[in-house]
């Protein structure tokens, strides 16, 4: 009897015994995900950069917010326009600026850190909140003095001067982080990286 020409464990015609390993979608995506230390470092950078933008928010608020005129009769200080809405306008201006800064910071962070990560998102949210607080502080610090009585004595009786720039509705501080989260979430859902689809025609699948 003639022995078989092909070894029993070797397929004929030079074909491989097993199909070559095919990289899964999970392993391919994992290569692009930064490790935990890198992700935390990126989140810290985002937090500091976004919070620093609060300086610009404060300067813009100081420039754009409507003023509340005051006048003194020598004994007390009064609103020059009792029906004025300057205080409400200051809150509204701060809120609108916060919404704009939130949308802009979310877009920039998404473009620079498209793969995101929980640390980046947390850094964006906390940075927006700190930026709002910083902008509030800068606006009130550089605005008209809070010592209204001293200011009234300095300008004299019957002379109009500006009231301190204040934020009456503290909820306006949340406009930046809330807008940043919503815009970043929308951009991630629309344009974020997708996991590669598995190739069902590949050998062994």
Protein Blocks (a to p, Z undefined) as FASTA:
>chain_A
ZZdfbdfklcehhiafbdcddddfklmmmmmpccfklmmmmmmmmmmmmmmmmmmmmmmm
mmmpccdddddehjaccdfblmbcklmmmmmmmmmmmmmmmmmmmmmmmmmmmngpjklm
mmmmmmmmmmmmmmmmmmmmmmccfblmlmmmmnoghiacddddddfblmlmmmmmmmmm
mmmmmmmmmmmccdddddfkbghZZ
